Amino acid sequence: MGFKILKRLGAVCLGLAVLGLLVFMVAGFLPVKELLPGVDQSCYVEMDDGTKLAVWYHLPEEASRGQRVPAIMETTRYIAKSERSFLLRALLNLRIAKEVPDTAEMTFLKNGYAVVKVDARGSGASFGHREMEWSREEVGDMNRVIDWIAKQPWSSGCIGSYGISYSGNTAELAMASGHPALKAAAALYPDFDVYSQAVMPGGIFNERLMKAWGEETAKMDENQIGSLYYKGISPIDGDKHGKDLKDAVKEHRTVDIFQALKKITYRDDLLAEGYTPDTISPFQYKSQIEASNIPLYVRVGWMDSGTVNGAIERFLTYSNNQTLEIGPWSHGGRYFCDPYLASTASREEMEEAQAQAVTEFFDQYLKTQAASSASTSGAANFASFDSGSKNSAPAVKHIKYYTMGAGEWNASETWPIEGFQTKRFYLSEGGKLKETRPENNTGSDLYRVDFTASTGEYNRWLTNLGGGRIEYQNRKEADQKLITYTSEPLEHAVEITGQPVVTLNLSSDAEDGALFVYLEDEGPDGTVTYITEGQLRILHRKLVEEAFGFTAIGPKHSYQRKDGELLTPGSKTKVQIGLYASSAMIQKGHRIRIAIAGHDAENFSRIPLDITPTIKIERNGELASWVELPMQIRE
């Protein structure tokens, strides 16, 4: 009797298992209901040279009601759309898993914008190859895509370019297209000077970042990114068996950017035929961008690689209307990064606020002109009205910035920020940082470079790999490997807002080397808080006066071959290092610290490779060394 019951129970369990498997299989084959409102479509758009680019466009609900809508365009080399795996479709359809839609895309659609995503040539589902990142062909393609968008029956003829990180650069570069349908651009966490603020800060190869970035993008271009949840690049509509996708991927050929960068020293060295680091930087298109007169919204984080200095230089360089927002964010704005304070908002709330700010910017320029365009019969007559703010008042520029430690947002229309005075602190005997110049004429300190010195895994450079958090934690132990100079306790709370500049009179027993300088805050309990940093390869120490093609801040180093100069071992020289701009409040009773290293093992290439230099830092009345800080007393 018992045996029969067990046998029946086993049969029931087997039947349920088979039924469950069948349900799971059906769920895996069914399409997934999209969370984003509106209609999602894709197609190929042919460029002037015949190359076909994959374009994904999501229309808001207003378009389905016959209303013509403005569009926001993003051009990326990181794959515009990935194809869900069988497993993910099953989990989503059975409501075991949940996909979270992109916050910015959701916000744009809900506010009546079409969202257009483009796979840059030689990437994603697009055909072609990539001679270089941000190549001239890639920049030229954006004009053709804008033209295509503007002529669609659902388009109002008002287009904004948008992007984060790599696509932040393309959003800015789209301004150089000269197309009258482009009305505004929002470049988030972009580079301005690719050489000195991203790949070779201070002329030192950002090795770990560029190696990882090069490997990952190569996998993307080869469609070798499959996982449990995503099969890889999504084919466009109508390419049911993926033939077009396979043919496109076969054409992908990209320069090995890591190897190309590894071989260069100067900014005028060739990365590939016809390309130097300058030729792929947005500032190279200054004349075209200014001629467009398109308003520009830029967002960066104080501690996101070197983008903050680039953002300020862009602000000073272009005559266009500009809104610059500098906040306590990691790359891409995913994490709140005030080393003194915790966020009062969740990550979701922070992302929503950032998306809403961009939407409100676009509303000013895309929706006010949409009505006049929408009244035009047939395709949008985008040539019948001016782009951007050509007929508006003279350029208006605004900076909105957050002060770390104070938790405050402030505003300015100028840089440097008014109300801050430059205060000089001298490197002095006993590791002191003093307001008075040393009186003796013989003081100096020796520092033997420690090549194990590091800023840790969660730093301002590695946040560029996917937007990870920035956490320097307590630098007290790390500073044991550096040479440090620390002030007396502050009598008042002070705010430092601007660009610190360090001047070192030094000599070395090597012909070359690297200097890494950190501005830190030492609390009464000994906790050391990272504020900002700067670095310079000593080879590039020469100061120059000539124009860069943009308005540079801080000490001007050309990083060009003609200005490179090795050291004579034992010979004294002056080196000036501009740190990355910052805004931080240091409390009463805390101390200001300058920490100096010769390497950052977590990120950069070792200089020199074969010896361990000893650096002699002069700190006397005749040859002083100092830091200049833009300060303001806070009560």
Stockholm file with secondary structure:
# STOCKHOLM 1.0

chainA/1-635         MGFKILKRLGAVCLGLAVLGLLVFMVAGFLPVKELLPGVDQSCYVEMDDGTKLAVWYHLPEEASRGQRVPAIMETTRYIAKSERSFLLRALLNLRIAKEVPDTAEMTFLKNGYAVVKVDARGSGASFGHREMEWSREEVGDMNRVIDWIAKQPWSSGCIGSYGISYSGNTAELAMASGHPALKAAAALYPDFDVYSQAVMPGGIFNERLMKAWGEETAKMDENQIGSLYYKGISPIDGDKHGKDLKDAVKEHRTVDIFQALKKITYRDDLLAEGYTPDTISPFQYKSQIEASNIPLYVRVGWMDSGTVNGAIERFLTYSNNQTLEIGPWSHGGRYFCDPYLASTASREEMEEAQAQAVTEFFDQYLKTQAASSASTSGAANFASFDSGSKNSAPAVKHIKYYTMGAGEWNASETWPIEGFQTKRFYLSEGGKLKETRPENNTGSDLYRVDFTASTGEYNRWLTNLGGGRIEYQNRKEADQKLITYTSEPLEHAVEITGQPVVTLNLSSDAEDGALFVYLEDEGPDGTVTYITEGQLRILHRKLVEEAFGFTAIGPKHSYQRKDGELLTPGSKTKVQIGLYASSAMIQKGHRIRIAIAGHDAENFSRIPLDITPTIKIERNGELASWVELPMQIRE
#=GR chainA/1-635 SS CHHHHHHHHHHHHHHHHHHHHHHHHHHHHSCCCCSSSSEEEEEEEECTTSCEEEEEEEECHHHHTTCCEEEEEEEESSCSCEEECHHHHHHHHTTSSCCCCCHHHHHHHHTTCEEEEEECTTSTTCCSCBSSTTCHHHHHHHHHHHHHHHTSTTEEEEEEEEEETHHHHHHHHGGGGCCTTEEEEEEESCCSSHIIIIISGGGCCCHHHHHHHHHHHHHHHTTCCCCSSEEEECCCTTCTTCHHHHHHHHHCCBCCHHHHHHTCCSTTSCSBTTBCTGGGSGGGGHHHHHHHTCCEEEEEETTSTTHHHHHHHHHHHCCSCEEEEEESBCGGGCSBCCSSCCCSSCHHHHHHHHHHHHHHHHIIIIIHHHHHHHTSSSSCCGGGSCCTTTTSSSCCEEEEEEEBTTTEEEEESSSSCTTCEEEEEEEEGGGEEESSCCCCSCCEEEEECCTTCCCCSSCTTGGGTTSCCCCCCCCTTGGGGSEEEECCCCSSEEEEEECCEEEEEEEESSSCCEEEEEEEEECTTSCEEEEEEEEEEGGGCCCCCSCCSSCCCSSCCCCCGGGCCCCCTTCCEEEEEECCCEEEEECTTCEEEEEEESCCTTTSCCSSSSCCCEEEEECSSSSCCEEEEEEEEEC
#=GC SS_cons         CHHHHHHHHHHHHHHHHHHHHHHHHHHHHSCCCCSSSSEEEEEEEECTTSCEEEEEEEECHHHHTTCCEEEEEEEESSCSCEEECHHHHHHHHTTSSCCCCCHHHHHHHHTTCEEEEEECTTSTTCCSCBSSTTCHHHHHHHHHHHHHHHTSTTEEEEEEEEEETHHHHHHHHGGGGCCTTEEEEEEESCCSSHIIIIISGGGCCCHHHHHHHHHHHHHHHTTCCCCSSEEEECCCTTCTTCHHHHHHHHHCCBCCHHHHHHTCCSTTSCSBTTBCTGGGSGGGGHHHHHHHTCCEEEEEETTSTTHHHHHHHHHHHCCSCEEEEEESBCGGGCSBCCSSCCCSSCHHHHHHHHHHHHHHHHIIIIIHHHHHHHTSSSSCCGGGSCCTTTTSSSCCEEEEEEEBTTTEEEEESSSSCTTCEEEEEEEEGGGEEESSCCCCSCCEEEEECCTTCCCCSSCTTGGGTTSCCCCCCCCTTGGGGSEEEECCCCSSEEEEEECCEEEEEEEESSSCCEEEEEEEEECTTSCEEEEEEEEEEGGGCCCCCSCCSSCCCSSCCCCCGGGCCCCCTTCCEEEEEECCCEEEEECTTCEEEEEEESCCTTTSCCSSSSCCCEEEEECSSSSCCEEEEEEEEEC
//
